[in-house]
Amino acid sequence: MFSFWIAAVFLFGTVYTAQVCYDRLGCFVDTVPWAGTLQRPLGKLPWPPERIKTTFVLFTKQNPSTFQEISALNPSSILASNYKGNKTTRFIVHGFIDQGDENWLKDMCTLMMQIEDVNCICVDWQGGSKTGYLQSSHNIRVVAAEIVYLIKYLRSNYNQAPADFHVIGHSLGAHCAGEVGRKIKGLGRITGLDPAEAYFQNAATLVRLDASDAVFVDVIHTDSAPMVPNLGLGMSQAVGHLDFYPNGGEQMPGCEKNIVSQIVDLDGIWEGTRDFVACNHLRSYKYYADSILNPGGFVGYKCNSAEDFVVGKCFPCPTEGCPVMGHHSIAFKALAGTENMKFYLNTGDARPFMRWHYKVTVTITGDRDVSGTLKVSLYGTKGNTRQYEIAKTKLKPGSTYSAFIDTEVDVGEVQKVKFLWDNSQINPLLPKLGAQLLVLQSGKDRQILQFCGSGSVGKEVLQSLDPC
């Protein structure tokens, strides 16, 4: 089964464990940097593999909706499965309190099968995740060792290279993926989905996810506000080659979070309130899932901060282009040696989360000043958008107003723009305003289009603008 060995030091009547070893998986210590540091003051040893019971369930194009359980300890299970050594293999690892048979893991595999022929393996370690957070944060080391053991078997028996493997991890699963990469040199890719903050933020690279753990590491941060007092569960620290901070990385649209307490109970925050308390945290894997079929709706803009992104300092994409957040981010060709690059973007508040980023600049004409609101909508070859507010202020004929908008649909080639103005006051003079010139720039491809209007219209009357 396994051999169990503990070295103990007796100090002032207290037993401090130092090491435990398990057959197949190696030895684990609870000394620095795993414990005894500012970031990780308390130590724990990971539970034995028999208690964690890590299991692997496989989905392929041949079985996209029904899984096949495989194990390196039972090679016949792999031989009898649809596993193919000439395909890329993607592992998906859940986090704290979660489990491998949750819908989001298998749904992600199903989406992948629509665009690629891969081995998609969901890793279930609920035997080690449904316990105290501190213990779970150390149990991931055994889970990582189990993944490494399976990868080594697959490499030996299916002639696969380290570059053929991709590990996707959520929360604690992201740091588990980092541990896999530390032990498999040249691992192709790791994707960290809101890597857990507590016991990992600013910790030594040995114990957390880091850009050195794979050839390519991409990270999505969705709950990176400080844990105290905001209950942020994810890291704010950039730890990949490309780090994405949708909506600023802290508060996701559609997630309203109350500050329950400034004293955070790590072991209790998920109990009974998972979807409420952890809404921001869970958004990371939802964005990734949406990106599989819709990469163009998650373009990331390289920026120093969320504040710079909001005011447009990082708009549009540079001539070399922007990466897309999620499944297809690996297509971005960054300069060799570049890491911890930060990218920002906006998403919707519910599925579908995709958005397309534009800058709108409109010059108005009219017969008098009006306090009111300007709105525009786009009409293109693929669809039309709702109305977006460009300005809400004193509107002066001859003046120009600008705003950034994130459209809910990909309109394709924009063929027409519709302009609308409104005010909340009754004006007996019945003023009229119109859009004289509207300049539209796409953030993704830098394309600039101009649309011209003629005359002016009363409030709440649509004006159509055609290409100049």
MOGIUR-V879642 format. One record per helix or strand. SS is the DSSP state (h for helix, s for strand). FROM is the first residue (numbers start at 0). LEN is the number of residues. If there is no record, write none. Layout:
SS|FROM|LEN ; SS|FROM|LEN
This chain:
s|6|5 ; s|13|9 ; s|25|4 ; h|48|4 ; s|54|5 ; s|67|4 ; s|73|1 ; h|74|5 ; s|88|5 ; h|102|11 ; s|118|6 ; h|125|4 ; h|132|26 ; h|161|3 ; s|164|6 ; h|171|12 ; s|188|5 ; s|195|1 ; h|210|3 ; s|215|5 ; h|226|4 ; s|233|1 ; s|241|5 ; h|273|4 ; h|278|15 ; h|294|3 ; s|298|1 ; s|300|2 ; h|305|5 ; s|323|1 ; h|328|3 ; s|340|5 ; s|355|11 ; s|369|11 ; s|383|1 ; s|387|8 ; s|399|8 ; s|413|9 ; s|432|10 ; s|447|5 ; s|456|1 ; s|462|5
